[in-house]
Amino acid sequence: SRVAPGPIPPAESLAMFATKAILTQFETAGWVGLKRIANAREVLISKATEVLDKVKIIPPTAQYRISVEQLYKHHLKIAQRETEREKIEEAINRGTLEHLISTADDELSLIPKVAEWKIWEVDPDDKIEIVVHKPAS
């Protein structure tokens, strides 16, 4: 059985004691709802590599694939080059590593849907109206 560290606090400060105990047990990633990942660099490298592999089901000329590949090659290059969390986050400049990992998970969910929707295909019979807005003089 575990023993509380020190004397049991008075009832009125019990909530404060519990809150402090909980907060010292968990370190967040700076974003609400994202728990800090101890090996976040390695997880980011793995996720970026997985995204780059999975996006290959999209045609290489599709703008979606081009954009995804540019973004995740950039993330991967930085994460492989830098070893410190802060330097990676600063270089990528898109939030915490945990946020980048969460975004990569979202991308991995989106890739098969984009492949199914075939958003790069345009029906030759579709009429596309191009509207040019002239600046007000």
C-alpha positions as CSV (number, residue, x, y, z in Angstrom):
1,S,0.0,0.0,0.0
2,R,1.1,3.6,-0.6
3,V,1.6,6.1,2.1
4,A,0.8,9.8,1.5
5,P,4.0,11.9,1.5
6,G,3.7,13.9,4.7
7,P,0.8,14.8,6.9
8,I,-2.8,14.6,5.6
9,P,-3.9,18.2,4.9
10,P,-7.0,19.8,6.6
11,A,-10.3,19.3,4.9
12,E,-10.5,22.8,3.5
13,S,-7.3,22.4,1.6
14,L,-7.8,18.8,0.5
15,A,-9.0,19.8,-3.0
16,M,-5.9,22.0,-3.4
17,F,-3.7,19.1,-2.2
18,A,-5.3,16.7,-4.7
19,T,-5.1,19.2,-7.6
20,K,-1.4,19.7,-6.9
21,A,-0.7,16.0,-6.6
22,I,-2.5,15.4,-10.0
23,L,-0.7,18.3,-11.7
24,T,2.7,17.0,-10.6
25,Q,2.0,13.6,-12.0
26,F,1.1,14.7,-15.5
27,E,3.0,17.1,-17.7
28,T,0.9,18.4,-20.7
29,A,2.2,19.3,-24.1
30,G,0.9,22.9,-23.8
31,W,-2.3,22.1,-25.7
32,V,-5.5,21.2,-23.9
33,G,-6.2,17.5,-24.3
34,L,-2.7,16.5,-25.6
35,K,-0.6,14.5,-23.2
36,R,3.1,15.1,-23.5
37,I,4.9,12.2,-25.3
38,A,8.3,11.4,-23.9
39,N,9.7,10.1,-27.3
40,A,7.8,12.6,-29.4
41,R,10.6,13.1,-31.9
42,E,10.8,9.4,-32.7
43,V,7.0,9.2,-33.0
44,L,6.9,12.3,-35.3
45,I,9.6,10.7,-37.5
46,S,7.5,7.5,-37.6
47,K,4.3,9.3,-38.4
48,A,5.8,11.5,-41.1
49,T,7.3,8.5,-42.7
50,E,4.0,6.7,-42.6
51,V,2.1,9.7,-44.1
52,L,4.7,9.9,-46.9
53,D,4.2,6.2,-47.6
54,K,0.4,6.2,-47.4
55,V,0.0,9.3,-49.6
56,K,1.5,7.3,-52.6
57,I,-2.0,6.0,-53.3
58,I,-2.8,9.5,-54.6
59,P,-1.6,10.3,-58.2
60,P,1.7,12.1,-58.1
61,T,0.3,15.0,-60.1
62,A,-2.5,15.7,-57.6
63,Q,-2.0,18.9,-55.7
64,Y,-3.1,17.3,-52.5
65,R,-0.3,14.7,-52.7
66,I,2.2,17.4,-53.7
67,S,1.3,19.5,-50.7
68,V,1.3,16.6,-48.2
69,E,4.6,15.4,-49.4
70,Q,6.2,18.9,-49.2
71,L,4.9,19.4,-45.7
72,Y,5.8,16.0,-44.3
73,K,9.2,15.8,-46.0
74,H,9.9,19.2,-44.3
75,H,8.8,17.8,-40.9
76,L,10.8,14.6,-41.4
77,K,14.0,16.5,-42.4
78,I,13.9,18.7,-39.4
79,A,13.1,15.9,-36.9
80,Q,15.9,13.8,-38.3
81,R,18.4,16.7,-38.2
82,E,17.5,18.1,-34.8
83,T,17.5,16.1,-31.5
84,E,16.1,18.6,-29.1
85,R,12.3,19.0,-28.8
86,E,12.5,22.8,-28.6
87,K,14.6,23.1,-31.7
88,I,12.3,20.9,-33.8
89,E,9.2,22.9,-32.6
90,E,10.9,26.2,-33.4
91,A,12.1,25.1,-36.8
92,I,8.8,23.6,-37.9
93,N,6.9,26.5,-36.2
94,R,3.5,24.8,-36.2
95,G,3.0,24.0,-32.5
96,T,4.2,21.3,-30.2
97,L,5.5,17.9,-31.4
98,E,2.3,16.4,-29.9
99,H,0.2,18.7,-32.0
100,L,2.2,17.7,-35.1
101,I,1.7,14.0,-34.3
102,S,-2.0,14.6,-33.8
103,T,-2.2,16.4,-37.1
104,A,-0.3,13.5,-38.8
105,D,-2.8,11.0,-37.4
106,D,-5.6,13.2,-38.9
107,E,-3.8,13.2,-42.2
108,L,-3.5,9.4,-42.1
109,S,-7.3,9.2,-41.6
110,L,-7.9,11.7,-44.5
111,I,-5.6,10.1,-47.1
112,P,-7.9,7.1,-47.9
113,K,-10.9,9.4,-48.0
114,V,-9.2,11.7,-50.5
115,A,-8.3,8.6,-52.6
116,E,-11.9,7.5,-52.6
117,W,-13.2,11.0,-53.5
118,K,-10.7,11.4,-56.3
119,I,-10.8,15.2,-55.9
120,W,-8.1,15.5,-58.6
121,E,-10.5,14.2,-61.3
122,V,-12.6,16.7,-63.3
123,D,-15.4,15.6,-65.5
124,P,-14.8,17.1,-69.0
125,D,-18.5,17.9,-69.2
126,D,-18.4,20.0,-66.0
127,K,-18.7,23.7,-66.7
128,I,-16.3,25.7,-64.5
129,E,-17.1,29.3,-64.1
130,I,-14.1,31.5,-63.5
131,V,-14.9,34.8,-61.8
132,V,-12.4,37.6,-61.7
133,H,-13.0,40.3,-59.1
134,K,-11.6,43.7,-60.0
135,P,-10.4,45.8,-57.2
136,A,-12.6,48.7,-56.3
137,S,-11.1,52.0,-57.6
